[in-house]
Amino acid sequence: MIKPGNKHKPNKKDKEDEVNVTNIKILLPIAILIICFISINTFLQAFPENNYDPGEYEAQAETIKNLGLSQEKAFEFLQILTSVGGRLTGSPQAEQAVRLMNKLMIELGFDRVWLEPVKVNHWIRGKLETGLIESQKLGQKKINICALGNSVGTPEEGIEAGVIEIKSWKELDSLQDRIKGKIVFYNVPMDRTIVDPFKAYGQAAQYRVKGASMAARYGAIASLTRSLTFRLDNYPHTGVMIYDEKLPKIPAASIATLDSNCLSHWLSVDPSLRIKLKLSCRQLDPVTSYNVIGELTGTEKPEEIILLGGHLDSWDLSPGANDDASGCVVALEALRLLKEAGLKPKRTVRAVLFMDEEFGGSGGKAYVVDNHRLKEKHLLAIEQDRGGGLPLGLLIGKEEKVLNKLQPIKKILQSLGVNWIENGGGGVDISPLISSGVIPGSLIPNPQRYFDYHHSALDNLEAVHPRELELQAIILAIVCYYLAQEGV
């Protein structure tokens, strides 16, 4: 007990209490600051750069939508691009397309427009492509064929041989003793039970790409591959094939699906039937072409790039309206809509029309190493190469945080028909950018009819609906502008 007037001498416990109180006084403000920092950081992550204004973006999206749907300029641009016809790399039509799109970008008033050189493959089809079945039991029948890209031609007099039908690599190996001197016929349809046509295509395309060399390994003198489409018709579908440089190069062609079924039936009746083939395709020396580039330069961070692109080249059987004139004009229209709406992105929004996707992607490779890239930082690269159909969903990035960035405009996108937003995206042209760490993206249209037209004479202007094409441009304009403002 402490008596009044006596001075208290603090004991050890008192000193400990004083230390604890002092520590609490010091640590409490620090804890409050940490909590505040975490809260603010969480808020900023939810609303990138703390610039998000729901009302502002909704109003801007409404302006973009109304401009797009009332004008449908994407289809006008599609008419211009497809007017030159098929655009094989190295062809006069491809070079005409470069000039037309460069001129159009300038006329649209983009802030910067320029060309970047690309060394491209120069394969030509030639005028002669004929196929004829001859059977002692069933007679003669012409078959609808087309040479595959990169294929060598036949001798001028053509070739004639018996036919071996193959439905798998395993069957090819098992019949290797019968293949020498024959034409190998890969009758492998796209799997109709696979809901995603692109997956079915990827599964069957290996026979087109590698089939000639795999057959040449066993002494075949030519190969025929069933066209890659679900559709049953007499329009052959072309596409690239690749030779194994260690093996003989033999002619390779595609055969229409109805004629594939017919040939298979005739072989079941007469296994000894023969086919005559004549192809005049050949490979020329590579030439220089160009990627065509235009942009709306960012007002605050011009060195940071949001890229939107498609590929300017196409196959020669048609104007390639879906593959990939649509991807090119959607990129142009997206930028035009932003400019027409009076929007000035903080970061640069760039349209790139790549040359030479079909023969290996040299345009995308050249873009990455061009000197222009030295002072640039690409945040996002969106490639449109799935046709001009009705948009259904959006693929973007590889992480959940990228999806969270788009959460504030999800309702806007849903109102325009975007049913889902998931991780993914990519393409041949932007794969070099993705390899360097750039976030990929792709707007996904309805794929179910795409391979009806793909790489065939059917991929013309009438295969694209103006309103569906415009919706792609509207959605991409909104996405690109939002991310140019808020970051990725």
Secondary structure as UniProt FT lines:
FT   TURN            4..5
FT   HELIX           12..46
FT   HELIX           48..50
FT   HELIX           54..71
FT   HELIX           73..82
FT   TURN            83..84
FT   TURN            89..90
FT   HELIX           92..107
FT   TURN            108..109
FT   STRAND          112..124
FT   STRAND          129..135
FT   TURN            136..138
FT   STRAND          139..143
FT   STRAND          145..147
FT   TURN            156..157
FT   STRAND          159..166
FT   HELIX           169..174
FT   HELIX           176..178
FT   TURN            179..181
FT   STRAND          183..186
FT   TURN            192..193
FT   HELIX           197..216
FT   TURN            217..219
FT   STRAND          222..226
FT   TURN            245..246
FT   STRAND          252..255
FT   HELIX           257..269
FT   TURN            271..272
FT   STRAND          274..279
FT   STRAND          282..296
FT   STRAND          301..311
FT   HELIX           321..325
FT   HELIX           326..340
FT   TURN            341..342
FT   STRAND          347..354
FT   TURN            357..360
FT   HELIX           362..369
FT   HELIX           371..375
FT   STRAND          377..383
FT   STRAND          391..396
FT   HELIX           400..405
FT   HELIX           407..409
FT   HELIX           410..415
FT   TURN            416..417
FT   STRAND          420..422
FT   TURN            428..430
FT   HELIX           431..435
FT   TURN            436..437
FT   STRAND          439..445
FT   TURN            448..449
FT   HELIX           450..453
FT   TURN            454..455
FT   TURN            457..458
FT   HELIX           461..463
FT   HELIX           466..486
//
